[in-house]
């Protein structure tokens, strides 16, 4: 679980560097294509490779399209404009959005504590994005894309909560990633064209992001989730954006000001209040 937090925190500045070498949608496509091949190999070695059952197909498509393809494309495009630390905080604000979605879609109880967490978390998001209100333009669009990515992930989470699984999450993962890569490929071709020659630095970042921060991390989060309570996992993963912010400040000289720290604190408080056991 600790390695998972560190791996995902490091991945934000690494992806920032990578999309400077490879177009962002192509980067997401290659990331999931490589990770899918690795996980197909893993489940094959375990003797568990099989087509998803029909009852799980809708989940595979929704997760591949929203949690992976849309999330990767939107965060990648946002990272071409924003520093990775600030971006990671907003992209990880998903639990704040899950609570009202789950109350509406699944009928989960919306206690006063959770409602306060949603409001506090949204206040933190507004404070983090506040510099773009005066500037507008590309920065405001980048923040909108990050919130779109967080919303896409939240929809996928709520879908998972209401689904009865026939296959394990690990066995479905390569199929989800394959769908993500297949959806991103035509979008990348249409918007960015053929990627051309890759630089050594771009390939080096993919060598970390695809097998480590995607394939291994997905396996790790499934295995850790089997051994820890959901509240423990959620609180551990909450450290990811804060650690990513510190790493980005150290590696990429990302500035950290009072408004950003205030926004991080409020967002973290909101997430903590909305996370239930």
N, C-alpha and C positions, 0 to 999 in steps of 0.2 A: 504493500500500500504506500509506503514511504517512497519507494522507487517510482511509483506511478505519479505521485505529486511532483517529484523532481523532473521526471521525463517530460510531463506536459508543460511544466513551467519553462523549461529550457526550449521546448518546441516553438514557443511564440517568437522569440528573437531569431531562432534558426529559420522559421518560415519567412519572417520579414526579410532576411538575407536571401533566401531562396527565390522569392517572387521578384527580387531585383534582377535575377538571372534568367528565370523561366516565367512566362506569362502566368498570372495567378490561377486562371481556370484550368490551364494545362497542368499546372502544378498539382491541383487537387485531383485531376483525372489520373495522372501518373502515380500519385500517392496511393490512391485506393486500388488501382490496378495491381501495383506491386504488392500491397498488403493483402489483397485477395488471393494472389498466387501463393503467398507464404502461408496463409491460413487454410487454403485448400490442401496444401501439403501437410499441415499439422493435423487436420481432422482425418486425412487419408491415412497417415501413420497410426493414428488412434483407432483406425478401422471404423470410423463413424461418418465417412463421406456418403451423402445421399441427397437427393433432391428434397427441398422443403415440402412438408405435407401441405395439402391444399388449404387447410385451416390456418396455416402460418404465412401463406403467400401475401396476404394483405399487409401484415406487419412487416414482412421483408421489404415490400415495395415502399411503404410509407417511411420506414426507417432509412432505407437506402436513399430515397429521394430527399427527405427533409433533414434528418439528423446528420447525414453524411454529405450528399451532393450539394444541397442548398447551403448548409452550414459552411462547408469548405469554400464554395464559390464566393459567398458573401463576405466571410472573414478575410479571404485572400484579397478580394478587391478593396476592402476597407484598409488592409495593411499596406496597400500601395500609397495610402494617404496619411494614415495615423501611425504613431509609434506603437510597438507591440505591447508594452506594459499596460497602457491606457486601454488598448483594444481588448486585451484579455479580460480585464475586469468587467467590461460590459458584456462580452461574449459569454462569460460565466455567470451572468445574472439570471440564468434560466430558472432556478428555483422560485424566484420572485414571481415569474410569469406562470409557473406550473400551478401554483396554489389557486388562483381564480379560475384557470382553465379546468382544473380537476373538480372544483366546486360546481362549475357550470355543466361539464360534460359527464362526470361520474357521480355527481351528487355528494362529493366529500364535504364534510363539515367545515365551514369557514368560521373558525373561532375568532374572538376579538384579538387574540395574540397573533394569529396568522394574518388577519386584516391589517394590524399595526405593522407587521413585518413587510407586507406588500407596499404599504404607503412609505415606510422608511426606506426600503430598497429603491423604490421609484424616485424618491427624493435624492438618493445618492447617485442614481443614473443621470438625473437632470443636472446635478452639480458637476459631474465628470464631463458631461457634454456641453456645459454652459459656455466654454470659450468659443464654440462654433456658432452660438447665437448671434454674436456680433460680426463674426467673419462670414458665416453663411457659405454658400457654394459647395465646393468639394468636401470640406470638413463636415458640414451638416449632412451631406449625402452619405459619407462614410459612417457616421454615427447611426444614421437610419438603417444602413445595411447591417451593422452589428446587432441592432435590436431586432431586425428581421431574422438574422441568424439565430439569436437566442429564442425568438418566438418559434421558429421552425423546430428547434431542438425540444422546446417545451411541448409542442404538439405531439412529437414523437414519443416523449416520455409519458404523456397522458394516454396515448394509444397503447403503449406497453402495459400500463397499469390496468387497463380494462380488457387485456387480452389473455386468453387461456392457451398457454403454450403446449404444443405437442413435441417440439424439438427443443434442445438446449440452446441457450443464447450463443454459445461458442460455435455450435454447428451451423447456426443461421448466419453468423457474422460474415463468412466469405461470400455468401450469396448477396447479402446487403451491400458489401463493398463492391462486388461485381456490378450490381445495378447502379451504384453511385458512379463508377467509372464509365459505364455505358451511357448514362444520362449526361455526364459532363463532356464526353468526347464530341458529340455534334455541336454542343454549345461553344466549346473551345474552338472548333474548326470554323464556326460561323462568325464568332466575335473576334477571335485572336488570330485566325489563320494557322497555317502550319508553323510549329514552334521554331523550326530551323535548328542550328547547331547548338548543343548545350555546352555551357562552360563547366570547367572542372569544379568550381565552387558550387554551382547549381546542383550538379550530380552529387556532390558531397553532402549537401543539405538533405536531398532526397534519400540518401543512404541512411540518414538518421531518422527522418520523419516517417518514411514508409514502413520499414521493418520494426523500428523501435517505438516511435511515438504513435503508431497506428496499429500494426499487427500485434506486437508484444503488449502494448498498453491495453488493447481491447481484451486480450486473453487475461491480463493481470487484473483488470477491473472486474471481470467475471469471476475469477478465482477468489479475489479479495472479498467480493460481494457475498460469496458463499460462506465466508468465515467471520465476517463482521456484521454488526447490526447496521441497518440502513442509516440511522442517525450518525453512527461513528464514521461510516464511509463519507457521508455528506459533509461532515465537519472536517474530515481530513482533506477532501478535495477542495474545500473552501480556501485552503492555504495556497492553492495553485496560482490564482491570479496575483495575489500579493507577492509571492515568491518570484513569479514571472516579471512583475514590475521592478523588483530589486535587481534581477539579473539583467533586464533591459537597460536599467539605469547604469549598471556597471559596464556592460559590454558595448552598448550603443549610445551611451551618454544621454539617455532619455531624461529630460528634466522632470523633477518631482516638486510640485508646488503645494501650497496649503489647500487649494480647492480640490486637487486630485486626492490628497490624503483624506480630506473630509469626505469626499465622495466614496472612496474605498471603504472607510470606516462605516458609513451609513449603509452602503450596499451589503457589506459583510454582516452587519447587524440585522438587516432585513432578511437576508438568506437564513441566518441562524434562527430567527423567529418563525420563518415559514417552513423550516424542515421539521417534519414530524417523525416519530418512530415508526 
